[in-house]
């Protein structure tokens, strides 16, 4: 599988290792589950964490390896929702 490495303002393609493929798929499932548990659209999630809707689509399709800042923004949002009791608690960021 060839994927894009998303970075703020730039991207490059490379082949993922087996572990990276597995992580990308797990991350995709977790992001989708978090969104559905909290009734968030891809567009709204993207706005909250500061990325494009297309980036969220690509992450949820396991097509990209997100930038560290994107992962941190998602994790911070997830923790905020869990602290406020909004999330079902099933989602854990990878």
N, C-alpha and C positions, 0 to 999 in steps of 0.2 A: 504494500500500500504506500503510495506517495501522498504525503500531506503537506499542507502549508504550515509554516511556523509563523503565527501571528505576533507581530510586534507593533507597537504604536507607530503608524505611518509607513511600515514596510512589511513585506512578507517574502518568504523564500520557501521553495519546495525541497523536501528531502524524504528519504524512505525511513519509515518508523521501524524500530526494533519490535520484536514480539511483545516485550513488556510494555512498550509505549502504546502499541495497538490496544492491548488489554486495558491499560489505564485510560485511553481515550474513550473506549466503549463504556467503561464503568462511569467515567465522568459524564458522558452523554446521558446515561440513564439517570444519574443523580440530579443533573440539572433539570431534566424534564420532570422528574418526580417532584422536585422542589417547586417548580413553576406550577404544576397542576395542583399540588397540595395547597398552595397559597393563592390559586386562581390568578396567576400573573400571565400576561401575554409576553411573547418574545420581545415585542417592541418596548413594553413597560420595563421588563427586566433589563434590557439593553440601556435604556435611559438611566435607570437607577445606578447601574455599575459603570456607566460611561463608555460604552462600546456601541457599535452599530448593531441593528437587528440581524444583519447578515452574519456578523461574528457569532451571535448567539445561535443562529441556525447552523452554522458550520461546527460549532462546539457540540451541539446536540446531535449532529450527524456523525460525530467522531472523525471529522475531516481535518481538523486543525489541532495544534498544540497551543493552547492559549498563553499569552504573555503572563509573567508572574503577577504583574499588577492587576490583570483581569481576574486571575484566580483569587488574589487577596480581596479584591472588591466583592467578589461573589461570596467568599467565606465570611467576610464582615457582615454582609447583608443576611446571610443565612443565620449567623449567630444572633443578630438583632431580632430577626423574626422568631427564633427559638426562645430568646429571653422574654419577648413580649407575648409568648404563648400562641403565636400565629401559625407556626409550623407544626405538623404532626410529629416532628422529631425523627422521622425515618431517614431524612437526608443527611449524609455526612460527606463533606468535601474531600475529594481525593487530591 
